[in-house]
Amino acid sequence: MNISVIGTGYVGLVSGTCFAEMGHTVRCVDIDADKVTALQNGAIPIYEPGLEVFFDRGVREGRLTFTTELAGAVETTDVVFLALPTPPAEDGSADLQYVLGVADQIGRLLADNDWGYKVLVDKSTVPVGTARRVAEAVEAHGLTAGVDFDVVSNPEFLREGAAVDDFMKPERVVVGTSSASAGEIMRRLYAPFVRSGNPVIVMDEESAEMTKYAANALLATKITFMNEIANLCDRVGADVDQVRRGIGTDSRIGPKFLYAGIGFGGSCFPKDVQALHRTAREEGYDFQILDAVLRVNDAQKHVLVPHVLEALADGAGRLDGRRIALWGLAFKPHTDDVREAPAHVLIREFVRLGAEVVAFDPEAVETTQAAFAREPLVGPGSLTYAATVYEAAQDADALVVATEWPEFRRPDMERVRRSMVQPVVFDGRNVFEPAQMVASGFTYRSIGRPTPSAPVEHAAPFADRPALASSRTARTIPSREVG
């Protein structure tokens, strides 16, 4: 089948590349000429495991092409996917100017040319009622829905860091349409992806649009609930990891999205929860749980700050002259996406308070630099970037773990301990085992887990090695200040 994908952002590029991998002919359209040229030259602007192999093969075999020409793409394709940004407006609602603007252009093109019936597919995450508004934008040019075109809602359910696998082997495909012909085209389009029997669920457009928001809001709520449980565990002496195992084996709950940490970020959950909350307000409904999710998640991103201040601050509550190593910049592992990343919230706080932050991330340094170029840091502190976890930890007064990259579980922690001015670790993702960290000489704090006040017998310390000389003078911090 011939497909065009309008928009080469995260969703558009992954969708177009995966459709091409499955044998479809795909033309990706973007108004950014420099971006299109880069894509034509093989430069992929996002990091996503597995994407490069499919991208290179699709381009090499001629099934995946890139252009700035909307008309040529629409003329030669049967299905037109709209994978356009829907950024949050100031009031929290989804901004549909790009989606509706392209719909208007397509309507004009179809009205001026005899290109036949087209299926327009909303792939972007859009508010309930958007499919109807897209149809109205096209019909404004004298066309008739159901005759000249149809609009379908086909929300994506891609996890950053696993998006290629999610697209190629979807748990389900949701298709929102009231058109039998459009529904059949979508079934044929996705047939190669669901050979194992996973369902293509056809429903009305409004229900499909709500399904996407409901899914993300529920997952965000699940994460937030566990963070609340973790905060309570800190106060009553319970261990959130044991609680997670205790409830995650219940088939009614399941084991996923139960890991406590310093809050969620990314391009989806924060934006989609805000948009659904705004939709509820517009309809006169007080969606109280979503208001709580937003407030709790914002607070959770700051949850480590008072503990860092308790351990490191001077008498004025400042961090001037303190060096903080930060492991992780992306909002989650296996991506370079730093949108709404908790690490960035911590960086802004530490720099504002005067700290020298030395950060390492295996993929997200460039995106972080771009983010802070757009919205500069404010404060007397500084941010620099390290090439390795060890370089980041060198001469640090404390180490903060903000992203649970797998490689953060495997470093030589004895080497890390010896390189720090003082071995103080704030683990925002519960990467390490508290007993082992204490047995190895670290002062350690995590999220919702008690830290032993002394080494326990069954906890094996990291290998003992001669201490490294440090260029900075160690300052002793009582364990009570961070425990």
C-alpha positions in Angstrom: 0.0 0.0 0.0 1.1 3.6 -0.7 1.3 5.7 2.5 2.3 9.2 3.3 3.2 10.4 6.8 2.9 14.1 7.5 5.4 15.0 10.2 8.8 13.4 10.9 8.9 13.8 14.7 9.1 10.8 17.0 5.8 9.2 16.1 5.9 10.0 12.4 9.5 8.7 11.8 8.9 5.5 13.8 5.6 4.9 12.1 6.9 5.6 8.6 10.0 3.5 9.1 8.1 0.5 10.4 5.5 0.6 7.7 8.3 0.6 5.1 9.9 -2.3 6.9 6.7 -4.3 6.5 6.7 -3.7 2.8 4.6 -0.6 2.3 5.8 2.4 0.2 6.1 5.4 2.5 6.6 9.1 1.8 7.4 11.2 4.8 6.7 14.9 4.6 8.1 17.7 6.7 8.1 21.5 6.2 11.7 21.7 7.7 13.9 21.5 4.6 17.1 21.0 6.6 15.5 18.1 8.5 14.4 16.5 5.3 17.8 16.9 3.7 19.4 15.3 6.8 17.0 12.4 6.6 17.7 12.0 2.9 21.3 11.7 3.8 20.7 9.1 6.5 20.8 11.2 9.6 18.2 10.1 12.2 17.3 13.0 14.5 16.1 10.8 17.4 17.6 7.9 19.3 15.5 4.8 19.4 16.8 1.2 19.6 16.4 -0.7 16.4 15.2 2.2 14.3 18.5 2.7 12.4 18.5 -0.8 10.9 14.9 -0.5 9.6 15.5 3.1 8.4 18.7 2.3 6.5 17.0 -0.7 4.8 13.9 1.2 3.9 15.9 4.1 2.3 18.3 1.7 0.6 15.5 -0.3 -1.0 13.5 2.7 -2.0 10.4 2.1 0.2 11.1 5.0 2.5 11.5 8.5 1.1 11.4 12.1 2.4 10.1 15.3 0.9 8.9 18.8 1.7 6.2 18.6 -1.0 2.8 17.8 0.6 1.0 17.8 -2.8 3.1 15.1 -4.4 2.9 12.9 -1.3 -0.9 13.2 -1.0 -1.4 12.6 -4.8 0.4 9.3 -4.9 -0.7 7.7 -1.6 -3.9 6.0 -0.5 -3.6 6.6 3.2 -2.3 9.9 4.7 -1.2 9.8 8.3 -1.1 13.0 10.3 1.7 12.7 12.8 2.0 16.3 13.8 2.9 18.0 17.1 0.1 18.8 19.5 2.0 20.8 22.2 0.2 22.0 25.3 -1.3 25.5 25.1 -0.9 27.8 28.0 -4.2 26.5 29.5 -3.1 22.9 29.3 -5.2 22.0 26.3 -3.7 20.4 23.2 -2.8 22.9 20.5 -4.3 21.6 17.2 -3.1 24.4 14.9 -0.7 22.0 13.0 -3.2 19.2 12.7 -6.0 21.4 11.5 -3.7 23.5 9.3 -2.5 20.4 7.4 -6.1 19.2 7.1 -7.1 22.5 5.5 -4.2 22.2 3.0 -5.2 18.6 2.2 -8.8 19.7 1.7 -7.7 22.4 -0.8 -5.5 19.9 -2.7 -8.2 17.3 -3.0 -10.7 19.9 -4.1 -8.4 21.3 -6.8 -7.3 17.9 -8.2 -9.0 14.6 -9.2 -6.9 12.3 -7.0 -9.6 10.0 -5.8 -10.7 8.8 -2.4 -8.2 9.2 0.5 -8.1 8.0 4.1 -6.8 10.6 6.5 -5.5 9.1 9.7 -5.0 11.0 13.0 -1.9 9.4 14.4 -1.1 12.3 16.8 -2.5 12.2 20.3 -5.5 14.5 20.0 -8.5 15.6 22.1 -11.9 13.9 21.7 -13.7 15.4 18.7 -10.5 16.1 16.6 -11.5 13.6 13.9 -14.7 15.5 13.4 -12.9 18.8 13.3 -10.4 17.4 10.7 -13.3 16.3 8.6 -14.9 19.7 8.9 -11.7 21.4 7.8 -11.6 19.2 4.6 -15.3 19.5 3.9 -14.9 23.3 4.0 -13.5 23.0 0.5 -16.6 21.4 -0.9 -15.7 17.7 -0.3 -17.9 15.1 1.3 -16.8 12.7 4.0 -17.5 9.1 3.1 -17.3 9.9 -0.6 -14.2 11.9 -1.3 -12.3 11.0 1.9 -12.7 9.6 5.4 -11.0 10.5 8.7 -9.8 7.8 11.0 -8.4 8.0 14.6 -5.5 5.6 15.0 -3.7 6.4 18.2 -0.2 5.2 18.8 0.8 3.3 21.9 4.6 3.5 21.6 6.9 3.4 24.6 10.0 5.5 24.0 13.0 3.1 24.1 10.8 0.3 22.8 8.9 2.0 20.1 10.1 -0.1 17.2 9.2 -3.4 18.9 5.8 -1.9 20.0 5.0 -0.9 16.5 6.1 -4.1 14.8 4.4 -6.3 17.5 1.4 -4.3 18.8 -0.6 -5.7 21.7 -3.6 -4.1 19.9 -4.4 -1.7 17.2 -7.2 0.8 17.8 -9.0 2.1 14.8 -11.7 4.8 15.2 -14.0 5.2 12.2 -17.6 5.1 11.3 -16.7 4.2 7.7 -16.8 0.5 6.7 -14.5 1.2 3.7 -11.9 3.1 5.8 -12.1 0.4 8.5 -11.4 -2.3 5.9 -8.4 -0.4 4.5 -7.0 0.0 8.0 -7.4 -3.7 8.7 -5.5 -4.6 5.5 -2.8 -2.0 6.3 -2.2 -3.5 9.8 -2.8 -7.2 8.9 1.0 -8.0 8.7 1.5 -6.6 12.2 -1.1 -8.7 13.9 -0.5 -12.1 12.4 -0.1 -13.6 15.9 -3.7 -12.8 16.7 -3.6 -9.6 18.6 -6.7 -7.6 17.9 -7.5 -4.7 15.6 -10.2 -3.0 17.6 -12.6 -0.9 15.6 -14.7 1.7 17.4 -16.1 5.2 16.8 -13.7 8.1 16.4 -14.5 9.7 19.8 -13.9 6.5 21.7 -10.6 5.9 19.9 -9.4 9.4 20.8 -10.5 8.9 24.5 -8.8 5.5 24.6 -5.4 7.0 24.1 -5.9 9.6 26.8 -7.4 7.1 29.2 -4.5 4.7 28.7 -1.8 7.3 29.4 -3.7 8.9 32.3 -4.2 5.5 34.0 -0.5 4.6 33.6 0.5 8.1 35.0 -1.9 7.5 37.9 -0.4 4.1 38.6 3.1 5.6 38.7 2.0 8.5 40.9 0.1 6.2 43.3 3.3 4.1 43.9 5.3 7.3 44.5 2.8 8.3 47.1 3.1 4.8 48.7 6.9 5.2 48.6 6.8 8.5 50.4 4.6 6.9 53.1 7.0 4.0 53.3 9.7 6.4 54.1 7.7 7.6 57.1 6.6 4.2 58.5 9.7 2.2 57.8 8.2 -0.1 55.1 10.1 -1.0 51.9 8.3 0.0 48.6 10.1 -2.7 46.7 8.6 -5.4 48.9 5.2 -3.7 48.6 5.6 -3.6 44.8 6.3 -7.4 44.7 3.4 -8.0 47.1 0.8 -6.2 45.0 2.3 -6.8 41.6 1.7 -10.5 41.7 -2.1 -9.8 42.0 -3.5 -10.4 38.5 -5.9 -7.6 39.0 -3.0 -5.1 39.4 -0.1 -6.6 37.5 3.6 -5.9 37.9 4.1 -3.0 35.4 4.4 0.7 36.3 4.8 0.0 40.0 8.4 1.3 40.3 8.8 4.2 42.7 11.1 7.1 41.7 11.3 10.9 41.2 8.4 11.2 38.9 7.5 10.7 35.3 8.4 12.9 32.4 8.5 12.6 28.6 6.5 13.9 25.7 3.3 11.9 26.5 2.2 11.5 30.1 2.5 15.1 31.4 1.0 16.6 28.2 -1.8 14.0 27.9 -2.8 14.2 31.5 -3.0 18.0 31.3 -5.0 17.8 28.0 -7.5 15.3 29.5 -7.8 17.4 32.6 -8.5 20.5 30.4 -11.1 18.6 28.4 -12.9 17.6 31.6 -12.9 21.3 32.8 -14.3 22.4 29.4 -17.2 19.9 29.9 -17.9 21.1 33.4 -16.5 18.0 35.1 -14.1 18.1 38.0 -11.6 15.3 37.2 -10.1 15.4 40.7 -7.8 12.4 40.4 -6.0 14.0 37.4 -5.5 17.2 39.3 -3.9 15.1 42.1 -1.7 13.3 39.6 -0.3 16.5 38.2 0.4 18.0 41.6 2.0 14.9 43.1 4.2 14.3 40.1 5.5 17.9 40.2 6.3 17.5 43.9 7.9 14.2 43.3 10.5 15.7 40.9 11.7 17.8 43.9 11.6 15.1 46.5 15.3 14.6 46.7 16.2 18.3 47.0 15.6 18.8 50.7 17.6 15.7 51.5 20.5 17.0 49.4 20.3 20.3 51.2 20.2 18.6 54.6 23.4 16.8 53.7 25.3 19.4 51.8 24.0 22.9 52.4 25.8 25.6 54.3 24.3 27.6 57.1 22.4 29.8 54.6 20.8 26.8 52.9 23.0 27.1 49.9 25.1 24.7 47.8 27.8 27.1 46.8 31.1 25.3 46.1 29.5 21.9 46.3 29.9 19.5 43.4 27.1 17.2 42.6 27.5 14.3 40.1 24.3 13.5 38.2 23.8 10.2 36.4 21.0 10.4 33.9 19.5 13.3 31.9 16.8 11.6 29.7 13.3 11.2 31.3 13.7 7.4 31.0 16.4 5.0 29.7 16.9 4.0 26.1 16.0 7.4 24.7 17.5 10.8 24.3 14.2 12.6 25.1 14.5 15.1 27.9 11.1 16.7 27.8 9.7 17.1 31.3 12.7 15.1 32.6 13.0 15.0 36.4 16.8 15.3 36.0 16.3 18.8 34.5 14.2 19.9 37.4 17.0 18.8 39.8 19.7 20.6 37.7 17.7 23.8 37.7 17.4 23.6 41.5 21.0 22.7 42.2 22.3 25.4 39.9 20.0 28.0 41.4 21.4 27.1 44.8 25.0 27.5 43.6 26.1 23.9 43.0 28.5 22.7 40.3 26.6 19.9 38.5 28.6 17.4 36.5 26.2 15.3 34.5 26.5 12.1 32.4 24.0 10.4 30.2 24.9 7.9 27.4 22.4 9.4 24.9 20.9 12.7 26.1 23.7 15.2 26.4 23.0 16.9 23.1 19.2 17.1 23.7 19.9 18.5 27.2 22.3 21.2 25.7 19.6 22.1 23.2 16.9 22.3 26.0 19.0 24.6 28.2 19.9 26.7 25.2 16.2 27.4 24.7 15.5 28.0 28.4 18.8 28.9 30.1 19.7 27.9 33.6 19.4 30.7 36.2 21.7 30.8 39.2 25.3 31.1 40.3 26.0 27.4 39.9 27.1 25.6 36.7 26.4 22.6 34.6 29.1 20.6 32.8 29.0 17.2 31.1 31.2 14.2 31.7 32.2 11.5 29.2 31.7 8.6 31.7 30.1 7.8 35.0 33.5 7.9 36.6 34.4 11.4 35.3 31.1 12.7 36.6 31.7 11.3 40.1 35.3 12.5 40.4 35.6 14.9 43.4 31.9 15.0 43.9 30.3 15.8 47.2 27.3 13.7 46.3 26.0 11.5 43.5 22.4 11.7 42.3 20.9 9.0 40.1 18.1 10.4 38.0 17.6 7.9 35.2 17.7 4.1 35.5 20.0 3.4 32.5 21.1 -0.3 32.7 24.8 0.7 32.7 24.3 2.6 35.9 23.8 -0.8 37.7 27.2 -2.1 36.5 30.0 0.4 37.2 32.8 -0.3 39.6 31.2 1.3 42.6 34.4 1.0 44.7 36.1 3.1 42.1 33.2 5.6 42.3 33.5 5.7 46.1 37.2 6.3 46.1 36.9 9.1 43.5 34.3 11.1 45.5 35.1 13.7 48.1 32.5 12.0 50.2 30.6 8.9 49.2 27.0 10.2 49.5 24.4 8.8 47.0 20.9 9.9 46.4 19.3 7.2 44.3 16.2 8.6 42.6 15.5 5.4 40.7 16.3 2.8 43.3 19.1 1.4 41.1 21.2 0.1 44.0 20.6 -2.2 46.9 20.7 -0.2 50.2 22.4 -2.9 52.2 25.2 -3.4 49.7 25.7 0.4 49.4 26.1 0.8 53.2 28.3 -2.3 53.4 30.6 -0.6 50.8 31.0 2.6 52.7 28.4 4.8 51.1 25.9 7.1 52.8 22.8 6.2 50.9 19.3 7.3 50.4 16.7 6.0 47.9 13.0 6.3 47.3 10.7 4.5 49.8 13.2 2.0 51.0 14.8 1.9 54.5 18.6 2.2 54.6 20.4 0.0 57.2 22.2 2.1 59.8 25.1 -0.4 59.8 26.3 -3.1 57.4 24.3 -6.3 57.5 25.9 -9.7 57.4 24.4 -10.9 54.1 25.3 -7.8 52.2 28.5 -8.2 50.3 30.5 -4.9 49.9 32.0 -3.9 46.6 35.6 -5.1 46.3 38.0 -3.4 48.7 40.8 -1.5 46.9 43.4 1.1 47.9 41.9 4.6 48.1 42.6 7.1 45.4 44.0 10.5 46.2 41.5 13.3 45.6 42.3 16.9 44.7 39.6 18.1 47.1 39.3 17.9 50.9 36.8 15.4 52.2 34.1 16.7 54.5 32.5 14.3 56.9 28.7 14.1 56.8 26.9 12.3 59.6 24.7 9.4 58.3 21.7 10.9 60.0 21.7 13.8 57.6 20.8 11.7 54.7 19.5 8.4 56.2 
